[in-house]
Every structure is written in structure tokens, then in C-alpha cells.
Amino acid sequence: MTAFARRAERVQPSAIREFLSLATDPRITSFAGGYPDPTLFPVEELHEIYASLLTADNASALQYTASEGLPELRALVAARLTADGMPCTADDVLITQGGQQGLDLTAKLFVDAGDVVVTERPTFLGALIAFNPCEPSYRSVPMDDEGMDTVALEEVLRTTDRVKLVYTVPDFQNPTGRTMSLARRRHLVELAERYDVMILEDTPYRELRYEGERLPTIRNLDPNNLVVHLGSFSKILAPGLRLGWALATPEVREKLALLKLAADTQNGTLNMRAAAAYLGGHDVEAHIASMLPVYRHQRDLMLATMAEHFPPGISWTRAEGGLFTWVTFPEGLDLAAFQRDVLIPRAGVIIVPGTPFFAERPEAHHARMSFSGVPDDRMVAGLRAMGSLLADALG
């Protein structure tokens, strides 16, 4: 009999992965993935960079390097973070295997079994997957159009023992697309200081703002070094590079680096060299700017088509950036069952039912829908078919 460790009981299959296995079927229209639009990847520039690196003169691109990450890449990331209001140097930055590893390492560093992690309600499923092996308890805080309700958070912190982390995606949150207001960011920092808890700020979508005012990061507002700030190249270059970063105090960064050393030694040197070459030799800000009208169009088309074809009683969020809208249906509709029994077999459409995005007390009548990367004609046809089936299901 195999005797798994207790933490293995908390390792469960991803609900998103189950649905994404269908996305390669050409008959399926997928609004499920959080994938950036692949037509926006800088393929030609990266092709030239990799070709220049894969020569005998650049054999070091295939060699080991520092566990913290390639020094040149860390310096370039630090320069971008400094420009975004978070003054730092390369020594403050750890390069990670995408943002997901930052979640995993931070949980390992701070969370013991039984400690409490506070999340938004709903929250990013990938974060729960990263946190669960550490065996935390969860408390979730409701959201509205200004993001996490920090008055409700204060009540949780006041009445709950052993809170170690407050986890938030403040910019275009996954799954809701909502953005935390400036006032609530400031209140969150104030509460972290008062109750002596760490904030884990996850910002993979921050650069994808296509309307509205850019807000300071929570890290930017933190005078007491209580924020671990995570970011990623997945949405601004390409997710297949598997490159992200963590910004933290020297003490925290060093501990995270030791945990990374134990986990995987380092990121791939070749991909780090390629990312550094791109940042050093191309205008990444212009590249990001070129993506924003595409995502704005995709969002606007999805929301307009749902408004035209979905029956009454359904609502959704309107994100100022990112890749998602959060759709709320009448409470009697179980989205997982509707997708399995009706939406996939009759319309060939997949979404992500909202249940797994809740750390506690799941609700079945929501769904996360991504507007990224679906051709216009397929988006309209898929949403029209979904609307017709919803009208039948809701009577």
C-alpha cells in the first residue's frame, strides 16, 4: 500500500485542466483558458534572438547559472519595477518559473499547517492549488466593483487567529476582472501593518490595462516591507518561456531563493538569456501597447454579444484590462452540470464553472469566461449558441 504524505490529500486535479483538454478539438470554441492571444507573441524577434544564442560562441546560454536568476535579467526586471514605482535593484529580485512558482514558494515560506490564508471571494484557482499542500485554513473576503472589501477583511483579521497571508490579485483579477481601488489598496496596507500579516500581491495582468487610470501597486504603497510582489512575462511576452519574478525584502528573497534551489535549482538559462536580450534590444513597452487594442476589441465584442443574445437575469463584470469577465447566472443554475450536459454536447462551447474559484463555501451559479484569442466569428457564433441554450434552460 502506498503511504502518501498527508499534504498529498490536498493535491487535486485542476478543474481548468480538465476543460482545457477539450480545447485542442477544432470543433470546440473555448472561453475557458486564461491564455494570451498567440497571434500577439513576438515570434520573429524571439526567433532571431534564439538563433543568435544557439551558436558555439554562446554556449554559456546552455550552462547553469545562479539560482536567483540570470543577473542581467534580474537587473532589467528591477529597472522595470523601479519605473513602476517600486525602487529596487537586481539583488531584490528572484526569477521564478512563471508567477505560479512565486505562489508556491511564498506559501512554503510562510504557511504552516493550520495557518490561515485570506483570499478574495472568488480567487485565483491556481493560487489555491499552490497553497493547498501547505495545509492552510482559508477565510475569504467578498468583492465588489472596487475589489476586495477591506472593511470585511478588517473584521476577519480582528476575529481570526493565525492569519499569515492576505492574497490578492489587485489588477484585473482572475477570475472576476475587477481592479482594487486606490483607497482599498491603502486600507489593505494599513491593515497589514496593524495586524502584522504579509500581503501576497499577484500581478500577472497588470500591464494589460486598456482603459482607465493606472494605479500604484500595493508594494508601492507599503512602507513596512510587508508585501511580496509577484509578476510574470507570460502575458507580455509568452507563457511558454515560464518566466516570472518575485520582489521582496533581502531576507525574504534569500529564503525564497533557497526554496527555489531545493525545488528546481534554477530557471532555464536559455530562456532567461532570450528574455534579457528581448528587454535589452527591443521596445517592450511598444510591444505591450500594440496588444492592448486587440484585447479591448475582444472584450467589447464578448460583452456586446452577451448583451444581445443572453437572456435576462444574467450579469457580468466589465474589466478595464486583463483577459476575463465573471458571469453570474440565476442561483438555480448549476454551471458545471449545464456545461457537461448541454453546453459542450449541443454547442461545442467550454467555459470554466465558478465553483473551484471559491476557497470556502463554493457557489455554483458563476463562470469565468476569457475573451482572449477567440476569432471574432467563432466568438459570436459560440456566444449566440450559448445564449439560446441558456434561454431554454432558464425557461
C-alpha positions in Angstrom: 0.0 0.0 0.0 1.4 3.4 -0.9 1.6 5.7 2.1 1.4 9.2 0.7 2.2 12.2 2.9 -0.8 14.0 4.4 -0.2 17.0 2.2 -0.9 14.8 -0.9 -4.6 14.7 0.2 -4.8 18.4 -0.7 -3.4 17.9 -4.2 -6.4 17.6 -6.5 -6.8 17.8 -10.3 -7.3 21.2 -11.7 -10.8 21.9 -12.9 -9.4 24.2 -15.6 -7.0 21.5 -16.9 -10.0 19.1 -17.3 -11.8 21.6 -19.6 -8.7 22.7 -21.4 -8.1 19.1 -22.6 -11.0 19.7 -24.9 -9.7 23.0 -26.2 -7.5 21.4 -28.9 -10.6 19.9 -30.5 -11.2 22.1 -33.6 -15.0 21.7 -33.1 -14.8 23.3 -29.7 -15.0 27.0 -29.0 -13.1 27.7 -25.8 -13.8 30.6 -23.5 -12.1 28.6 -20.7 -8.4 29.3 -20.8 -6.5 32.2 -19.4 -4.3 32.1 -22.4 -2.9 35.2 -24.0 -3.7 35.6 -27.7 -0.9 33.7 -29.5 -1.0 36.0 -32.5 0.4 38.7 -30.3 3.6 36.8 -29.3 6.8 38.5 -30.7 7.7 35.4 -32.6 10.0 36.9 -35.2 12.0 38.8 -32.6 12.4 35.7 -30.4 13.3 33.6 -33.4 16.2 35.9 -34.2 17.3 36.0 -30.5 17.3 32.2 -30.1 19.2 31.8 -33.4 21.9 34.2 -32.2 22.1 32.4 -28.8 22.4 28.9 -30.2 25.9 29.2 -31.6 29.2 27.9 -30.4 30.2 31.4 -29.2 27.2 31.5 -26.9 27.5 28.0 -25.4 27.1 29.6 -21.9 23.4 30.1 -22.8 23.0 26.4 -22.3 25.0 26.3 -19.0 24.0 26.5 -15.4 23.6 30.0 -13.8 22.6 31.5 -10.5 19.6 30.0 -8.7 18.3 33.6 -8.2 18.2 34.0 -12.0 20.5 35.4 -14.6 22.0 38.6 -13.2 21.3 40.6 -16.4 17.7 39.6 -16.4 17.2 40.4 -12.7 18.7 43.9 -13.4 16.4 44.5 -16.3 13.3 43.4 -14.3 14.4 45.6 -11.4 14.6 48.6 -13.8 11.1 48.0 -14.9 9.8 47.6 -11.4 11.6 50.8 -10.4 9.9 52.6 -13.2 6.6 51.3 -11.9 7.1 52.9 -8.5 8.9 50.1 -6.7 12.5 51.2 -6.3 14.7 48.1 -6.2 17.9 46.5 -7.5 18.7 43.2 -9.0 19.5 41.9 -5.5 15.9 42.3 -4.6 14.5 40.2 -7.5 14.2 36.4 -7.8 13.4 34.9 -11.2 10.8 32.2 -10.9 9.1 29.6 -13.2 6.3 31.9 -14.0 4.1 33.5 -11.5 2.8 30.1 -10.3 6.2 29.2 -8.7 6.1 32.5 -6.8 2.8 31.5 -5.2 4.2 28.0 -4.4 7.5 29.3 -2.8 5.8 32.1 -0.8 3.3 29.6 0.7 6.1 27.3 1.6 8.0 30.1 3.3 5.1 31.5 5.4 2.3 28.9 5.8 2.3 26.1 8.3 -0.5 23.5 8.6 -3.4 25.2 10.2 -2.3 28.8 9.4 -4.9 31.0 7.8 -4.6 32.4 4.3 -7.1 35.1 3.5 -8.3 35.3 -0.2 -10.7 37.3 -2.2 -14.1 35.7 -2.9 -13.7 34.3 -5.6 -10.0 33.9 -6.0 -7.5 32.6 -8.5 -7.8 28.8 -8.7 -4.0 28.4 -9.4 -3.2 30.1 -6.1 -5.4 27.6 -4.2 -3.6 24.8 -6.0 -0.3 26.2 -4.9 -1.3 26.9 -1.3 -3.2 23.6 -0.6 -0.2 21.3 0.0 0.8 23.6 2.9 -2.5 22.6 4.6 -3.8 26.1 5.4 -7.2 27.1 6.6 -8.9 29.7 4.4 -11.0 32.8 5.1 -12.5 34.6 2.0 -13.5 38.2 1.8 -16.2 39.4 -0.6 -15.5 41.7 -3.6 -17.4 44.4 -5.3 -16.5 46.8 -8.2 -13.7 48.2 -6.1 -12.1 44.9 -5.5 -11.6 43.2 -2.1 -13.9 44.6 0.6 -11.3 45.7 3.1 -13.9 46.6 5.8 -14.9 42.9 5.7 -11.2 42.0 5.7 -10.6 44.0 8.9 -13.3 42.0 10.6 -11.7 38.8 9.5 -8.3 39.9 10.8 -9.8 41.2 14.1 -11.5 37.9 14.8 -9.2 35.2 13.3 -6.1 33.8 14.8 -3.0 32.6 12.9 -3.5 34.7 9.7 -0.3 34.5 7.8 -1.1 35.8 4.4 -3.6 38.0 2.6 -3.5 37.0 -1.1 -4.8 39.4 -3.7 -4.8 39.9 -7.5 -5.4 43.7 -7.4 -5.2 44.4 -11.2 -7.9 42.8 -13.4 -8.4 40.0 -11.0 -8.5 36.4 -12.1 -11.4 35.3 -12.3 -13.5 38.5 -12.0 -11.6 41.0 -14.0 -12.1 43.6 -11.1 -9.4 46.1 -10.0 -8.9 47.1 -6.4 -9.4 50.8 -5.9 -6.6 53.1 -4.6 -8.5 53.7 -1.3 -8.7 50.0 -0.7 -5.1 49.4 -1.6 -4.1 51.9 1.1 -6.5 50.4 3.6 -5.1 47.0 2.9 -1.6 48.2 3.6 -2.8 49.8 6.8 -4.5 46.6 8.0 -1.4 44.5 7.2 0.7 46.8 9.5 -1.9 46.9 12.2 -2.4 43.1 12.3 1.2 42.1 11.3 0.3 40.0 8.3 2.0 39.6 5.0 0.4 40.6 1.7 1.0 38.5 -1.4 0.4 40.7 -4.4 0.0 38.8 -7.6 0.1 41.0 -10.8 0.3 38.9 -14.0 -2.2 41.1 -15.8 -1.0 44.5 -14.6 0.5 45.5 -17.9 -2.7 44.7 -19.8 -4.7 47.9 -19.0 -6.5 49.2 -22.0 -8.7 51.8 -20.3 -8.8 53.8 -17.1 -6.2 55.1 -14.7 -3.1 53.1 -13.9 -2.9 52.6 -10.1 0.1 52.2 -7.9 1.0 48.7 -6.8 0.3 47.6 -3.2 4.1 47.2 -2.9 4.5 50.8 -3.9 2.2 51.9 -1.0 3.9 49.7 1.6 6.4 51.5 3.8 7.0 48.5 6.1 8.1 45.7 3.7 5.0 43.6 4.3 4.4 42.9 0.6 5.8 40.1 -1.6 5.1 41.3 -5.1 4.8 38.7 -7.9 4.9 39.3 -11.7 5.2 37.4 -14.9 6.4 37.6 -18.5 3.6 35.2 -19.5 1.1 37.9 -20.6 3.6 40.4 -22.0 6.0 38.1 -23.9 4.9 34.4 -24.0 3.8 31.9 -21.3 6.0 29.1 -22.7 9.1 31.0 -21.5 8.0 30.1 -18.0 9.5 33.3 -16.5 8.2 35.4 -13.6 9.7 37.3 -10.7 9.3 37.9 -7.0 10.2 41.2 -5.4 10.7 41.1 -1.6 13.0 42.2 1.2 16.5 40.8 1.1 15.6 38.4 4.0 12.5 37.1 2.3 14.1 37.0 -1.2 17.0 34.9 0.1 14.7 32.4 1.8 12.6 32.2 -1.4 15.8 31.6 -3.4 16.8 28.7 -1.1 13.4 27.1 -1.5 13.7 27.5 -5.3 17.2 25.9 -5.2 15.5 22.9 -3.5 12.7 22.8 -6.0 14.4 23.2 -9.4 17.9 24.7 -8.9 17.2 27.5 -11.5 15.1 28.6 -14.5 16.4 27.6 -17.9 19.4 29.7 -18.8 18.5 29.8 -22.5 15.0 31.3 -21.8 16.4 33.8 -19.3 19.1 34.9 -21.8 16.4 35.3 -24.5 14.2 37.4 -22.3 17.1 39.6 -21.3 18.1 40.0 -25.0 14.5 41.0 -25.8 14.2 43.5 -23.0 17.7 44.9 -23.8 17.3 45.1 -27.5 13.6 45.8 -28.2 10.9 48.2 -27.1 8.8 46.1 -24.8 6.6 49.0 -23.9 5.7 49.4 -27.6 5.0 45.7 -27.9 2.6 45.8 -24.9 0.9 48.9 -26.3 0.3 47.1 -29.6 -1.5 44.3 -27.7 -4.0 46.5 -25.9 -6.3 47.4 -28.7 -6.7 43.8 -29.6 -7.7 42.8 -26.1 -10.0 45.8 -25.8 -11.8 44.7 -29.0 -12.1 41.1 -27.9 -13.6 42.2 -24.6 -16.0 44.6 -26.2 -17.2 42.0 -28.7 -17.8 39.4 -26.0 -19.7 41.8 -23.8 -21.8 43.2 -26.6 -22.6 39.7 -27.9 -23.7 38.5 -24.5 -25.9 41.6 -24.1 -27.6 40.8 -27.4 -28.0 37.1 -27.0 -28.1 36.1 -23.3 -31.5 36.0 -21.6 -32.4 38.4 -18.8 -31.2 37.6 -15.3 -27.5 37.2 -16.2 -24.9 39.7 -15.3 -21.2 40.1 -15.9 -18.2 42.3 -15.0 -16.6 44.8 -17.3 -12.8 44.6 -16.8 -10.6 47.6 -17.6 -7.9 45.2 -18.6 -6.7 41.6 -18.4 -8.4 38.6 -20.0 -11.6 37.8 -18.1 -15.2 38.5 -17.3 -17.1 36.9 -14.4 -20.6 35.9 -15.3 -23.3 35.4 -12.7 -26.4 33.4 -13.5 -29.6 32.8 -11.6 -28.9 30.8 -8.4 -30.8 27.7 -9.5 -28.4 27.1 -12.5 -25.5 24.7 -11.8 -23.0 25.8 -14.4 -20.9 22.6 -14.1 -23.9 20.4 -14.9 -25.1 22.8 -17.6 -21.8 22.7 -19.3 -21.4 18.9 -19.1 -24.9 18.0 -20.2 -25.9 20.9 -22.5 -23.2 23.4 -23.5 -20.5 21.0 -24.7 -22.6 18.4 -26.4 -25.0 20.8 -28.1 -23.0 23.9 -28.7 -19.3 22.8 -28.6 -18.5 25.6 -26.1 -16.5 25.4 -22.9 -16.3 27.9 -20.1 -14.9 27.5 -16.5 -17.7 27.0 -13.9 -17.1 29.2 -10.9 -17.2 26.6 -8.1 -13.4 25.9 -7.9 -12.6 29.6 -7.6 -14.0 29.7 -4.0 -11.6 28.9 -1.2 -14.7 28.2 1.0 -18.5 28.0 0.6 -18.4 27.5 -3.2 -21.2 28.9 -5.3 -22.3 27.0 -8.5 -24.0 29.8 -10.4 -21.0 31.7 -11.8 -18.5 31.1 -14.6 -15.2 32.6 -15.6 -15.1 33.4 -19.3 -12.0 34.5 -21.2 -12.3 36.7 -24.4 -8.6 36.2 -25.4 -7.6 34.6 -28.6 -11.0 33.5 -30.0 -11.6 34.6 -33.6 -14.4 37.1 -33.9 -16.7 34.9 -35.9 -16.3 31.9 -33.6 -16.8 34.1 -30.5 -20.1 35.5 -31.9 -21.3 32.1 -33.0 -20.4 30.4 -29.7 -22.0 33.1 -27.5 -25.1 33.1 -29.7 -25.5 29.3 -29.3 -24.8 29.6 -25.6 -27.4 32.3 -25.2 -30.0 30.1 -26.9 -29.3 27.2 -24.7 -29.4 29.4 -21.6 -32.8 30.7 -22.6 -34.1 27.1 -22.8 -32.5 26.1 -19.5 -33.9 29.2 -17.7 -37.3 28.8 -19.1 
